[in-house]
Amino acid sequence: MITTAYFELNESKKEIFRVLSEQSSSLIETISLSSDNTLNASDEIENLIAQRLLDNARLVKNLDSLNVLTRSKLIQIGNENKLFRINIFDKKGDRVLTNRIPLPGHIHPEGNVNRYDELKPILSGETKQLILGLKSSEYSDEERFTVAVSRAFNKGAIVINLDASAFLEFRKKIGIGRIIRDIADNSGIEYIALQDTIGILAASASVHSMDPIEGDKFLENAMKVDSTFKRISKYKGHEVYEVVKRLKMDKDVIGLYRIGISLNEVKGVEARMYRRIIIISFILAAISIIVLSIIFTSQNLQAVSNEFGKFKTFTGTILQDMREAVIVINNNFEITLFNKSAEELFKINRGEAINQNLKEFLDGKLTFVIDAIKVQDKDTSDIQRMIEINNQNKFLTLSVTKNLNEFNEPENFTIVINDFTERKNLEEQSKRQEKLSAMGELASGVAHEIRNPINAIGMIAQRLNKEFIPNKDSEEYKSILNVLKDEVTRINKIITQFLNYAKPLGIELKTIEANEYFDDIYRLYIDQSNLKKIHFNKLSTESIRIKIDPELMKQALMNIVQNAIDAAGENGSVTINYYKTGELLNIVIEDDGVGIAEDQLKRIFDLYFTTKKEGNGLGLSIAQKIVNQHNGTIIVESKIKKGTKFIIKIPTV
């Protein structure tokens, strides 16, 4: 009985360590990916801030080129756009205009301010814009985020900066140190540290020093590959279960994540098992060997079950609450773990996913992960894919990690999935906005240059028609003059379109009821749809209060609805739907028509780009501009011969 109990003890410890190995591998993989996402998010936010400031700088540049800027106007622009400082410098680097309002007792002088050295790349004509980024205020401890653009006609530079205190505070809240502190507060974790060859980069509060990486072959090996390594290690005089994985940003190794997990529960199991062995040895004389065997086995299994539950709850709770979707599969590619974020991403209940083979999961849409596992030469493989989930295109980044057991054999695979669909859509929206802004500036400049000579030609044609009559061929002479006047009128019309597109829209926001608003749009097109034998439907009747410019937004929606009706053939269908998510109103216009080719999909918002014989190429460009003025976004999904879907997202307040 003593021998059997000792054997069961060893088996129980192996089972506990197996569970600990699996859960700790998933934990460190998720922490690594969260750290990578945190670093990427910080860079993305800084880029968005820079683009916002550059857009404001270009607005000031346009007003400056028209010689309409005054100090009060700059103050107004700064207040409306929440800009801390707007300064305008001449070619010599001297400040000539600012929105600064002097405060009594401020140490900053009001004399001449020269920034030639700082703005030299723009003032010397080397570049048109500079992103100076974060910099300390010259006369306070505050931080600013600064950009600069050249003035029109190379007259100097326009510098705009933003109070960066909110951005820096947000970056602290989502930083790697915050991730480490939050997770390290969980019971059972001795320490979490991010360490490089020089020293500790970030660590939990209990860590004051760690063994260096150099000289430790285990840590040196972990720095070379993207595998998860585990060992029993000493920390502050007692043993801990240490799991190690390196952290990479792009292709650069930042450092080594080290997580120490307490072995107190394992030690407790071991101590309790030894006590039971001693007790059993004393009562063997009085109790039947068979009865003792049954009791001991039952107690042993119960203890293992309890400890297994504790370890599973400990790491499982962390994994379940992670923002990234986490899936763990065994060597037979069966799903053994499926967290809450995975349920939300794939719209599948955890109970339906567990034990399902990855080859059959989502109708085989993730089988490429299995192929990557089979052919991978390294231990970790990062994959980017676009897949369709519930009729929506999702852009995913998948990190596949092979978890090894103590015999260096594959035990299971951890798949961490990050949905970057929203970020990709925002990037596409930003590119379109920048492109349309550039086209608007070009349109404005070209139109102004052409209009004067065209008007002169028109006036000459009128004078010739009134003051000169030829002796012969007078009818042909009048016909030619009429053609000339018609062409001048047509060019003037095109120039007017250019100028109307280039100038900012005057948004007049009103609070309206969404159902009545979309009913009006439905009534505008139901007769046309019936004539063309097209099924036109408005799906939602929800009562939502929204704040928009009704006329401008109707113009944008009509352009899109008309395109959908034109694309849908006889007996085709067009639907318009709306619903609210958070503080956003989602407007969906969908048809089952011919669809848009992929190479054309990237150009549909370009000025004057059209595939219609009678189209002018202005509809979608204007729609994009109107949505942008409402601080909204447009997402387009299309497949050839299956149809097109436009999704417009705008704030409701």
N, C-alpha and C positions, 0 to 999 in steps of 0.2 A: 504493500500500500504506500509506503514511504517512497519507494522508487517510482511508482506510478504518479504519485502527487508531484514529485520533482519533475518528471517528464511533462506533466500537464502545465506546470509553472513555466517551463521553457517555451512550450507551444503558445501559452497565453501571451508571454512577452513578445514573441515573434509577431503574433497577430496585432498586438497594440502598436508595435513599431511599424508594421506594414500600414496600418491606418494613419499613424502619425506621419509617415513618409508621404503618403498620397495627399493628405490634407495640407501639409506644410509646403509641398511642391506647388500646389494650386495657389496657396496664400502668397508665396514669394513671387510667383509669376504674375499674379494680379497686381501686387504692389509695384513690380517693375513696370508693368504696362501703364498703371495709373501715374507713375512718376514721369514716364515718357509723354503721356498725354498732357500732364501738367506743364511740362516744359514747352510742348508744342502750342498749348493754349495761350501761354504767356506771350510767345512770339506772335501768334495770330492776333491777339488783342492789340499788341503794339503796332502791328501793320495796319489794322483797321483804324486805330487812332490817327496814325500818320496819313492814311488816305482821306479821312474826314477833314483833317486840318488842311491838306493840300487842296481839297475841293473848295473849302472856304477861302483859301488863299487865291485860287483862280477866280472866284467870284469878286474878291476885292480887286484883283488885277483887271477884270473887265470894267469895273466901275472906275478904276484909276485911269484906264485908257480913254474913258469918256470925259475925264476931267470934272467929275461930279462929286468927288470925295471931299468931305470936310471932317473936322474933328468930331462934330456931333454925329455925323453919319457913321464914322468908325465906332463911336461909343454905342450907337444903336445896333450895328452889326455884331459887335462883341457881346452885348446883352442878349440879343435874340439867339445867337449860336453858342452861348456859354463859353466864349473865348476870353482868356485872361488878358492877353495883350496883343494889339495889332500895331506894328511899327512899319513905316514906309521910309526907305533910305534912298538918297540920290546916288549918282554914279560914283561919287567920292566916298561913299559909306557914311555920310552924315544923315542923321534922322531929320526928316522934313515934316512928318505928320505922325500922330500917335493918338490912341484912344485912352491914354493914361489920364486919370483924374488925380491930381496931386492931393496928398493927405497932409494935414498939419503935423509938423515935427518929423516927417519922413526924411531919412538921411540921404535918399537918392537925389542927386542934384538935378536941377532943371536946365542946366547949361547944355552945351553942345554934346551930343552923343554920337560917337563914331564907331562903327563896327566893320571897318573895311577888311581887317585881317580875317575876321570870322566869316565874312560873306564874299571873300575874294573869288572863289570858284564861280559865283554868279556874276559879280561885278565885272570880272575879266572876260566873261562870255564862255567860260569852259563848260558850264552846264546851265540848264534852265530851272532846276529845282534841287533843293538840299533837304535831307531828313537829318536834322541835328540831334534828334532823339532826346533822351533824358539829360538834363543838366541842372546844376545847382543855381539857385537865384543868387545874384551878385551881392545883394544887400540883405538877405535873410537866409534861414535854414530850410526854406521850402524848395521843392523840386518842380521843374517845368519840363514840358514836352514841346519841342520846337521844330518847325519846318520853315522853309523859305522858298520863294519862287521869284523869277526875274520879272521886272515890270515890263509893260508893253514898250516896244521900241527900244529895249535895252537902256531904259532911263535909270535903272537902279534895281532895288530889291524890295520885296514885301515879306516881312517876317511875322509869323503868327505863333503864339505859344499858349499852352493849356496848363492849368493847374493840375499836376500829376499826382496829388496826394491821394485821391480816391483810387487811381490805378495801382499805386504802390501798395496801398492797404489791401486791395483785392488780391494782388499777387502774393502778399504774405499769407492770406487766408487759404489760398489753394496751393501753396508751395510744398516742396518735398518734405520740408521739416514738419509742416502741419500734418501731412499724411503719416509720417513716422510717429509723431506724438499721439495722434488719434488711435492708431492701431496698437501702439505699445501700451495704451491704457487698459487693454483687455487682459483679464487674468490669465495666467499661464504663460505669458510672454516675458522672458527675463530681460531681453534687450533687442533693439533694432538699430543697426548702424549702417551708414553708407560711407565706405572707406576707400581711399585710393592709396597709391604707393607712398604718398607724402604724409598722409594722416587722415583724420576723421573729417568728412565733409558735413555730415548731419547724423544725429543720433538721438535716441530717447533720453529722458532726463537722468536715468540711472547710470548712463555710460560716462565715465571720466577718461578712460584710456582703453585701448584695444591692442592686441598683439599685432605687430607690423606684418604686412603681406610678404615682404622680402624675407627669405629664409624659411618660410612655411610652404612646403611643396603642395599641400592641399589647397591653400589659397592661391598660390601661383598658377596651379592647373585651372582653377575656377576662373582666373582672369583671362585665360586663353580661349575658352569656348563658351557658347551660350547655353550650357547645360545647367541643371540644378544639381548641386552637390550636397551631401549630408554626412554628418559625423557626430560622434559623441565627443564633447569638448569640455574643458575645465573653464569655469568662469567664477571668479571671486571665491575660490576654494571648493566649489561643488560642480557636479556634472550637469551639463545641459545638452539638449539635442539641437545641434546647429545646422541650419540649412543656408546655403550660399548660392548666389547667382549674380553675375555681373550685369551692370546697367549700361546700355548703349544709347547714344543720341545720334541719329543718322548712322555714320560709320565709326564714330569716335566712342571709345570706352570711357565713361565718366568715372566709374568706380565699381566697387563690389558691395552688394547688399548682403548683410549678415544678420540672420534672425536666430536668436537663442530661445528655445522653448523649454519650459520647466519640465523636469523629469520627476517632480514630486509625486504625481499620480502613479507613475510607473513604480517608483520606489515604494509607495504605499501599497500597491498591489503585491509587490514582491514581499514586503514585510508581513502583510496579512497572510499570504500563502505559506510562509515559513511557520507562522504561528499555528496555522491549521495543521501543518505536518506534525508539529510537536504534539498538539492535542490528540491527533489521530493515533500517534504512536503510543500514547498512554492508555487509550481506551480500546486498543486492539485486543487486549486480553479478555474484555467483557462483552464485546459486540461481535457479531458475525462479520466475517470478512466481506461477504457479499453486500450486507447492509451498509457497512462503512464505505465500501466502494461506490455504492449508489449515492450516498449522502455527499461524499467528497466531490464526486464528479458534478453533482447538481450545484453545489456551492461554487465550484470552480467556474462552471459555465455562467452562472449568475454574475460572478465578479467580473469575468471578461466582458459580458454583455453590458454591464454598467459602465465599465471603463471605456468600452467602445463607444457607447452613447455619449459619454462626456467629451471624448476627443472629437467625435463627429459633430456634436453641437458647437464645440469651441471654434473649430475652423469653418464649419458649415455656415454658422451665423454670419461670419465675416464675408464669406464668398457670396451668400445669398443677397447681402446688402450692397455688394459692389455695383458700381454704375455700369461696368462692362459686362457683356454676356459671357458666361463661362460654361463650357461643356467639357466633361471628362469622359473619355471612351477607353475601354479595355482593349486587349490585344485582338479580340474578335470584332472590334469596331462597334460594340454595343455601348449605348449611352448609360453612364453610371452616375453622373451629376449634371444637373440642369438648373441654373439659378434663376432668380426672379427677373433679372434683366433679360435673360434669354427668353423667358416666357413672354415678356412685353415686346421683344424684338420680333419673334417668330409667331406671336399670337397663338401659342400652343401651351396647354396646361402641362405642368411638370409631370403629372401622372401618366399622360399620354406619350411623353418623350422618353422616360426612363425605360431601359432595356430594349429600346428600339434601335435597330441597326442603322448606322449612319448612311449606308447605301440606299436605304428606303426612306430616310428622313427627308421631309419636304419634297417628296417625289424625286429623290436623288439629286437635288440641287447642290448638296455639299459633298458630292463624291470626289470633287477635285482635291479636297483635303486628304482623302485616303490615298489618292495618287501621289500627292506631295509627300506623305509619310513613307510610302513604299520606295520612292526614288531619292529621298533626301540624303545628301552626303554629310550635312551638318546636323547638329542636334536640334536646332531651331530654324523654322522657316516662316518668313513673313509673306503673306499673300494678300493681294488686293483684288476684289472681284465685285462685279455688279450683278445682283440676282434679283429676281422678282418675287416679292412676298405679298400675298393678298392683293395682287394687281397693282403693286407699287414697286418701282425700281429702288433698290437699296444698294448703296455703295458701302462695302464692308472691308475692314482690314482684319485679317485673321493671323494670330500668332500661334503656331503649333509647337509645343514643347514635349519632347520625349522624356518621361520620368523613368529613371533606372532604379532597380532595387539594389540591395547590398552586394549582389553578385554581378553588378554592372550589366544586368539584362533588362530589356524594356519591360516595364510593369504596366504602364498605361500612358495615355497622351492627354495633355491639357490644351484645349482650344480656347483662346481668349479672343472675343470678337468685339470690335469697336465699330459702331455705326457712325460714319462721317458723311451721311447723305446731306444733312442740313448744312454742314460746313462747305461741302462741294457746291451746293446750290447757291450759297452766299457768295462764294468765289466767282461762280458764273455770273451772278447778278452784278457783282462789283465790276467785272470785266466789261459786261454790256454797258453799264452805266458810264464807265470811263470812256468807252468807245463812242457812245452816243454824245457824251459831252464834247469830245474832240471833234466829232462831225458837226456838232452845233456851232462850235467856235469857227470851224472852217467855213461852214455855210454862211455865217454872219459876215465874215471878212470878205468872201467872194461876192456875196450879194451887194454889199456896199460899194465894192470896186466896179461892179458891172452896171449898177443902176444909173449912175451919172451919165456915162456915154450913151446908154440906151435911151435915156430921156432926151439927150441932145439930138439923137437920130430922129426920135419921134417928133420933136419940135421942128426940125428941118423939113420932115415930110409934110407937116401941116402947112408950113410956109410955102413950100413948092406947090401944094394943092391950091392955095388961095392966091398966090401972087404971080405964078408963072403958068401960061397956057401956050403949049407948042403950036406952031403953024400947021403941022400935020401929025397924024397918028395920035391925036389927043386922047382917044379912048384907051389905046394901049398904055399911054402915059398915066392916065388916071387909074387903070387897073394895077399897074406896077406900084403906084403910090399906095393904093388900098392894101395890096399884099404886104408892103413894107410896114404900114401902120398896124395891120393885124399881127404880124410877127413881133413887132415891138410890144404890142399889148400882151401877147402870149409870153414873151420873155419876162415882162414886168410881173405877170401872174406867178411865174415860177420863182422869181426873186422874192415876191411877197411870201410865198410858201416857205422859202428858206428863212426869211427873217422871223416869221411866226414860229417856226420850229426852234430857232436859236434863242429867242427871248424867253425868260422865265415865265412860267404860268402863274396867273394870279389865283391862288387857291382860296376859296371862300368856304370854310368848313361849316356844315350844318348837321344837327342831330336829327336823324330820320329813322323811320321804321323799315327794317330790311324787307319784310314780306311784301308790303305794298310797293316798295321800290322795284323789287324783282318781278312783281306782277305787271308793272308798267312795261318793263323790257320784254316780258313774255308776250304781252298784247301787241307790241310793235312787230313781232316776227311770226305770230301764229298764222296769219293769212298767207304770207309768203311761203311758209312751210307747207301749208295745205295745198297750195297751187303746185308746188314741186313734189308733192306726195312724200314729204319728209315728216317723220314722227318727232315733234318738238315737245319736250316735257320740262316742267319746272318741278323738281323733286321735293324741295323743302318748303314748309309753310311755317317755320319757327318764327316767333316774334322776338326780334333782337334789335336793340337800339344801337345804331352805329353813327359815327361822326365822320362825314366825308364831304367833298364838293360834289353834289348830286349831278350837275350837268357835265363836268369834266369826267367823272367816273363813268357816267352813262356813255359818253363818247368812246371811252376805252373799251367798255364791255360790248358796245354795239359793233366795233371793229372786229372783235374776236368772235362774237356770235355770227356775224355775217360771213366771216371766213369759214366757220364750221358748217354753216348751211351750204355754202358754195362747194365745200369739200365732200359733203354727204351726197351720195347719189339717190336715185329714185328708190323709195322704200327704205332709205337709210334713217338714221336717228341722230338727234342732237339733244343733249340734256344740259340743263343749267341747275346747279345745286349750290347751297351755302350752308355753313355751319361754323360754330364758334369753338375754338380750342384756346383756353387761357384768355389772354387779352387780344387774340388775333381772330379776325374774320377770314375764313377760307372760302373763296369763290371758285367753283370747279365748272368749267365749260368743256364738254366732251362730245366728240363725234365718232362715228364708225366708218369714216370715209377712206380716201386713198392713202392718207398718212403723208409724212414728210421724210424725204431721204436724209440720211445722217449728215451728209456734207452740206445740205441746205439748212438743216436744223440750227447750225451755228450762225447762220447769216440772216435768219428771218426778221431780226430786230434792226438790221442795218438800214440806213436811210436809202430810199429808192430801190431797195431790193424786192422784187416781186416775181412770182411764177405765173401770175394771171396775165392774159393778153390785154385786158383793159385796166389792170391795176396800176396805181401810181407809186406803190412802195412806201407810203407814208403811214398807213393804218397802224401796224404793229409798233413802228417807231414812236408814234404819238402815244399809243397805249402804254408802252414802256415808260415814257417820260411822265405821264400822268400818275402811274402807279408809284414811280420813284418820288414824285412830289408829295405823295401820301405816306412816305416812309415805308413803302411796301415792297414786295418781291413778286416776280413772275417765274413759275417753274413750268417747263414744257416737256411732255413725254409723248413720243410718237413712234409708231411702227407702220411700215409700209403695208398697205392693204388691210390694216386693222384699226386705224384711226388715230386721233390726236387728242390729248388732254392738256388744257391750260389750267394751272392752279395759281390763283392770285391770293396773296396773304397780306392783309393790311391791318394796322391797329384799329381797335374798335373805339378807342377814346383818344 
